[in-house]
Structure formats: structure tokens, C-alpha cells
Amino acid sequence: MPIDNNGGHLAQSAMTKTMTASECKAKFLDVLDQVGSKGERIIVTRDGKPIAEIIPFVERPDSIIGALKGAVTMMGDIEEPTGEAWEAVGHCRSRRSS
């Protein structure tokens, strides 16, 4: 699940729905099921104005250390030269010698 820098909220979710506060109150357990199982976001309104948003819970690690373990795959040997010259190196050398 993608997350953004907004407190771990979903950056993209399956769908966003809007419902009135009275409808949300009457169907609250169903609303929780929609949010939890389908990843839907619910905007709750009162008098036509948004007052709350119900979003899926995103489990966060207790510590930042090791939080991305297994998220990165290393392809090849990162210590061996590739045999390709970098264009930036050539530009830096030519500018210094001018």
C-alpha cells in the first residue's frame, strides 16, 4: 500500500466516498468494514461541509531502523566499475582545465 508523508495516510486508495454524519452514524459498522477490507476512504459531511475523514489504518513500524528491510533489491555488484564513462566526469574535467 502506498503511503505518503501525511502521517502514514494512504496516498491512493481504492475509492473515496462521501456520506452525511447521520448516514455514517446509522451505518457505522458497515462503514468500518468498507474502510478496513476494501481500503475505501469515507468523507463525512454535516450541512454539506466535510467534517471528518475515515481512512484505512496503516501499520507503522515501532522504529525507523530496519523499517525498509526487504524493500530494496540489489541488482549486481555495486562495488565493481561498470566500464562506462560518466558524462558528468568529462564535463567537470573540461571546465576545470579551461
N, C-alpha and C positions, 0 to 999 in steps of 0.2 A: 504494500500500500504506500503510495507516495505521501510524504508529509512535507510541510513547508516550515518556515520559521515562525509561524503563528501559533506557538505553544503546542506544536505537535498535531495541529488540526490537519485533516485531510486536505491536500491541495486540490485534488479532484475526487469526486465521489460519483457513485452510480447515478444519482439523481437528487435534485433538491425539490422539495415540496413545500407549499405554504398552506397553513391552516390557522383558523382562529383559535384563540385561547379556549373558548368554550368547547369547540370540537376536540381540541387536544386533550382537555380535561376528561371529556366523555370517553375518549378512545386511548387513554394514556398507555395502557399495557400493549395495545396493538402498535402504537407509535414506537414504543421501545423495541418491539420485535422488528419493525421495519428498519429502524436505525441500526440495531445490532446485527441482524442477519443479512440485510441487503446493502448495508453501508449507506443508506439514504440519509440526507440531511433534511431537517424539518425547520422551517422558519415559522415561528409562532407570532401571530399578529393580534393586536387589540385595537379596535376602532380603525382598522385599515393600516396601522403602522406596525412595523416589525418591533417586537419587544424581546424576543429570545430566539436562540438557535439551538436545536438539539442535534448533536453530531456524534458519530461513532467514537467510541473510546479507542485510543491508540496506546498500546502498551509501550512504555518507555523504560530503558534500562536504568538501574539504580545509579550506575556510574558511567561516565563518558568513556572511561578506559575500557577498551575491548568491545565497545558498543557496535563497531562495524566489523567485528570478527566474522570472517567468511563472506563478506560483501564484496571483496576485491579479489580478482583472479589475475595472477601474474602470468603473462604470456612470454615465454622465452627467458633468456638470461639477461637481466637488466644491467649486469656489470660489464658485459662484453661489448666492444665497439660494433657498430652496425656496418661500418665500412663506407658510410655515406657522409659526405661533407655537408656541413650546415651552411646555409646561405648567410645566416647572421654572423658567423665567424669571419667569412670573407669580407663582409661589409665593415665590420669593426676594424679589421686589419688595414683595409684600404683607406679608411678615414683617418686612422692614426698616422699613417705614413705620409699623408698629404699635407 
